């Protein structure tokens, strides 16, 4: 899946996550994470993002995750939505 445009999904409300996706200009994916629970779950958030990028076959994405304590299922749903929107689907 090729990222064609900027997109967002989610919100900055408590227990939610805002995922922003934009084209990277290359084939590599980058993941930036900002979280209120970074020390406890930062690596897991990054890992989930990489899993979703791989599962969906995404290339050329810059992904910014602003977490406010979201559950993993919420993070996965927001990632999938933002990536689908960015691919123009």
TORLOKOL-966837 format. One line per field, with one value per atom (N, C-alpha, C, O): residue in one letter; atom name; y, z, x. Coordinates in steps of 0.05 Angstrom, whole numbers, plus 5000, padded with zeros to 4 digits. Example, Ala and Ser with C-alpha at 12.3 -4.5 7.8 and 13.67 -1.06 7.14 Angstrom:
! TORLOKOL-966837
type: A/A/A/A/S/S/S/S
atom: N/CA/C/O/N/CA/C/O
c2: 4886/4910/4934/4934/4955/4979/5001/5023
c3: 5156/5156/5156/5169/5142/5143/5157/5161
c1: 5264/5246/5264/5285/5257/5273/5258/5268
***
This chain:
! TORLOKOL-966837
type: X/X/X/X/X/X/X/X/X/X/X/X/X/X/X/X/X/X/X/X/X/X/X/X/X/X/X/X/X/X/X/X/X/X/X/X/X/X/X/X/X/X/X/X/X/X/X/X/X/X/X/X/X/X/X/X/X/X/X/X/X/X/X/X/X/X/X/X/X/X/X/X/X/X/X/X/X/X/X/X/X/X/X/X/X/X/X/X/X/X/X/X/X/X/X/X/X/X/X/X/X/X/X/X/X/X/X/X/X/X/X/X/X/X/X/X/X/X/X/X/X/X/X/X/X/X/X/X/X/X/X/X/X/X/X/X/X/X/X/X/X/X/X/X/X/X/X/X/X/X/X/X/X/X/X/X/X/X/X/X/X/X/X/X/X/X/X/X/X/X/X/X/X/X/X/X/X/X/X/X/X/X/X/X/X/X/X/X/X/X/X/X/X/X/X/X/X/X/X/X/X/X/X/X/X/X/X/X/X/X/X/X/X/X/X/X/X/X/X/X/X/X/X/X/X/X/X/X/X/X/X/X/X/X/X/X/X/X/X/X/X/X/X/X/X/X/X/X/X/X/X/X/X/X/X/X/X/X/X/X/X/X/X/X/X/X/X/X/X/X/X/X/X/X/X/X/X/X/X/X/X/X/X/X/X/X/X/X/X/X/X/X/X/X/X/X/X/X/X/X/X/X/X/X/X/X/X/X/X/X/X/X/X/X/X/X/X/X/X/X/X/X/X/X/X/X/X/X/X/X/X/X/X/X/X/X/X/X/X/X/X/X/X/X/X/X/X/X/X/X/X/X/X/X/X/X
atom: N/CA/C/O/N/CA/C/O/N/CA/C/O/N/CA/C/O/N/CA/C/O/N/CA/C/O/N/CA/C/O/N/CA/C/O/N/CA/C/O/N/CA/C/O/N/CA/C/O/N/CA/C/O/N/CA/C/O/N/CA/C/O/N/CA/C/O/N/CA/C/O/N/CA/C/O/N/CA/C/O/N/CA/C/O/N/CA/C/O/N/CA/C/O/N/CA/C/O/N/CA/C/O/N/CA/C/O/N/CA/C/O/N/CA/C/O/N/CA/C/O/N/CA/C/O/N/CA/C/O/N/CA/C/O/N/CA/C/O/N/CA/C/O/N/CA/C/O/N/CA/C/O/N/CA/C/O/N/CA/C/O/N/CA/C/O/N/CA/C/O/N/CA/C/O/N/CA/C/O/N/CA/C/O/N/CA/C/O/N/CA/C/O/N/CA/C/O/N/CA/C/O/N/CA/C/O/N/CA/C/O/N/CA/C/O/N/CA/C/O/N/CA/C/O/N/CA/C/O/N/CA/C/O/N/CA/C/O/N/CA/C/O/N/CA/C/O/N/CA/C/O/N/CA/C/O/N/CA/C/O/N/CA/C/O/N/CA/C/O/N/CA/C/O/N/CA/C/O/N/CA/C/O/N/CA/C/O/N/CA/C/O/N/CA/C/O/N/CA/C/O/N/CA/C/O/N/CA/C/O/N/CA/C/O/N/CA/C/O/N/CA/C/O/N/CA/C/O/N/CA/C/O/N/CA/C/O/N/CA/C/O/N/CA/C/O/N/CA/C/O/N/CA/C/O/N/CA/C/O/N/CA/C/O/N/CA/C/O/N/CA/C/O/N/CA/C/O/N/CA/C/O/N/CA/C/O/N/CA/C/O/N/CA/C/O/N/CA/C/O
c2: 4977/5000/5025/5028/5042/5067/5090/5093/5105/5129/5152/5160/5163/5183/5211/5231/5213/5239/5239/5217/5262/5264/5255/5259/5243/5236/5234/5233/5235/5232/5214/5212/5202/5187/5189/5189/5192/5193/5221/5239/5223/5249/5250/5231/5273/5277/5275/5285/5264/5260/5238/5222/5239/5218/5190/5187/5172/5144/5140/5120/5159/5157/5162/5166/5161/5165/5180/5174/5199/5213/5202/5205/5191/5180/5198/5202/5209/5225/5210/5200/5209/5195/5214/5228/5214/5230/5215/5198/5221/5208/5216/5239/5197/5202/5211/5222/5207/5215/5193/5195/5171/5148/5122/5123/5100/5074/5066/5048/5079/5072/5084/5105/5070/5080/5090/5079/5112/5122/5125/5131/5119/5120/5137/5132/5158/5176/5172/5174/5168/5164/5184/5189/5196/5214/5202/5199/5197/5184/5192/5198/5193/5199/5175/5177/5152/5127/5117/5092/5135/5127/5108/5088/5112/5095/5066/5047/5063/5037/5023/4999/5038/5025/5036/5029/5053/5065/5045/5047/5025/5004/4988/4980/4982/4966/4982/4971/5008/5025/5025/5022/5028/5027/5000/4999/4979/4952/4947/4935/4956/4953/4968/4959/4992/5008/4994/4993/4983/4969/4944/4938/4930/4906/4914/4900/4935/4944/4953/4947/4968/4976/4952/4951/4932/4907/4892/4883/4888/4873/4885/4870/4911/4925/4930/4940/4922/4925/4954/4961/4971/4999/5006/4995/5024/5035/5065/5075/5079/5107/5124/5143/5116/5130/5142/5129/5166/5179/5178/5189/5164/5160/5173/5168/5191/5204/5195/5198/5184/5174/5191/5193/5203/5219/5205/5208/5189/5172/5185/5199/5181/5192/5169/5172/5146/5123/5104/5091/5103/5086/5056/5048/5039/5011/5002/5017/4979/4969/4966/4973/4957/4954/4981/4982/5001/5028/5038/5050/5034/5042/5028/5041/5002/4987/4998/5001/5004/5014/5042/5047/5059/5086/5084/5099/5067/5063/5054/5065/5033/5023/5044/5047/5059/5080/5101/5109/5111/5132/5123/5138/5098/5087/5083/5089/5073/5070/5097/5100/5117/5144/5155/5167/5151/5162/5149/5161/5124/5110/5117/5107/5133/5141/5121/5121/5103/5082/5090/5075
c3: 5000/5000/5000/5017/4981/4979/4992/4987/5008/5021/5002/4992/4996/4976/4987/4974/5011/5022/5052/5064/5064/5093/5104/5090/5128/5140/5170/5180/5184/5213/5221/5207/5245/5257/5287/5298/5301/5330/5341/5327/5367/5380/5403/5408/5416/5438/5465/5485/5464/5489/5506/5496/5531/5550/5540/5531/5542/5534/5504/5495/5488/5459/5448/5463/5422/5409/5382/5368/5376/5350/5333/5340/5310/5291/5266/5254/5259/5235/5216/5224/5191/5170/5147/5139/5137/5114/5097/5107/5071/5053/5062/5069/5061/5070/5048/5053/5023/5000/4992/4972/5007/5000/5004/5005/5007/5011/5040/5048/5057/5085/5101/5094/5123/5142/5167/5176/5178/5203/5223/5215/5248/5269/5291/5303/5298/5320/5341/5334/5366/5387/5409/5419/5417/5440/5458/5448/5483/5500/5529/5539/5543/5571/5587/5611/5574/5587/5572/5570/5563/5546/5561/5549/5586/5600/5602/5600/5607/5610/5584/5581/5564/5540/5514/5492/5515/5490/5470/5446/5478/5460/5448/5425/5465/5455/5434/5414/5439/5419/5393/5372/5394/5370/5356/5331/5371/5361/5347/5325/5359/5347/5320/5301/5320/5296/5273/5251/5280/5260/5250/5226/5268/5261/5241/5221/5246/5229/5202/5181/5201/5176/5159/5135/5172/5158/5149/5126/5166/5160/5136/5119/5134/5112/5088/5068/5090/5067/5059/5036/5080/5075/5070/5083/5051/5046/5042/5032/5050/5046/5065/5056/5090/5110/5132/5144/5140/5165/5183/5177/5206/5224/5250/5263/5259/5285/5303/5296/5326/5345/5370/5384/5377/5401/5419/5417/5438/5455/5481/5494/5489/5514/5531/5546/5530/5546/5533/5547/5507/5492/5495/5499/5494/5493/5467/5447/5466/5442/5419/5396/5424/5403/5391/5367/5407/5397/5380/5358/5389/5373/5346/5325/5345/5320/5301/5277/5312/5296/5285/5261/5301/5292/5270/5250/5274/5254/5227/5206/5228/5204/5189/5165/5204/5192/5179/5156/5194/5183/5158/5139/5158/5136/5111/5089/5115/5093/5081/5056/5098/5088/5072/5051/5082/5069/5042/5025/5039/5014/4994/4971/5003/4985/4982/4962/5001/5000/5014/5015
c1: 5017/5000/5018/5035/5013/5029/5013/4990/5027/5015/5015/5036/4991/4988/4983/4990/4972/4964/4965/4968/4963/4962/4934/4914/4934/4909/4912/4935/4890/4890/4866/4847/4869/4847/4851/4873/4828/4829/4827/4820/4833/4831/4852/4865/4854/4872/4857/4867/4833/4817/4831/4847/4825/4835/4827/4805/4845/4841/4838/4827/4847/4846/4875/4893/4877/4903/4898/4879/4915/4914/4936/4960/4929/4949/4949/4928/4972/4975/4994/5015/4986/5002/5007/4989/5031/5038/5058/5072/5060/5079/5108/5113/5126/5153/5172/5193/5164/5180/5199/5213/5200/5216/5200/5176/5214/5200/5200/5185/5216/5218/5195/5184/5188/5168/5182/5202/5173/5183/5160/5137/5165/5145/5155/5176/5140/5146/5124/5100/5132/5112/5115/5137/5093/5091/5068/5046/5074/5054/5056/5078/5033/5034/5043/5050/5045/5054/5079/5082/5096/5119/5138/5147/5143/5162/5151/5167/5125/5114/5108/5113/5097/5087/5098/5088/5117/5128/5137/5131/5152/5162/5140/5140/5119/5096/5081/5072/5077/5063/5078/5066/5104/5121/5119/5117/5119/5117/5091/5090/5069/5042/5041/5030/5052/5052/5068/5058/5091/5106/5091/5092/5078/5062/5040/5036/5026/5004/5015/5003/5037/5049/5057/5052/5068/5076/5052/5051/5032/5008/4994/4983/4993/4979/4996/4987/5022/5040/5046/5048/5048/5052/5081/5099/5086/5113/5111/5091/5131/5132/5114/5101/5114/5096/5112/5130/5105/5113/5089/5068/5092/5070/5076/5097/5058/5061/5038/5015/5045/5026/5027/5047/5004/5002/4982/4958/4992/4976/4968/4985/4944/4933/4923/4903/4936/4928/4909/4893/4909/4890/4897/4920/4876/4880/4893/4891/4905/4918/4898/4905/4874/4854/4847/4842/4846/4840/4863/4858/4888/4911/4911/4915/4906/4905/4883/4888/4860/4838/4844/4839/4856/4864/4885/4884/4905/4926/4914/4921/4898/4886/4870/4872/4854/4837/4854/4849/4874/4891/4907/4910/4916/4931/4913/4921/4889/4870/4863/4863/4858/4852/4876/4872/4900/4924/4930/4942/4920/4924/4902/4902/4882/4861/4839/4824/4836/4815/4790/4770
***
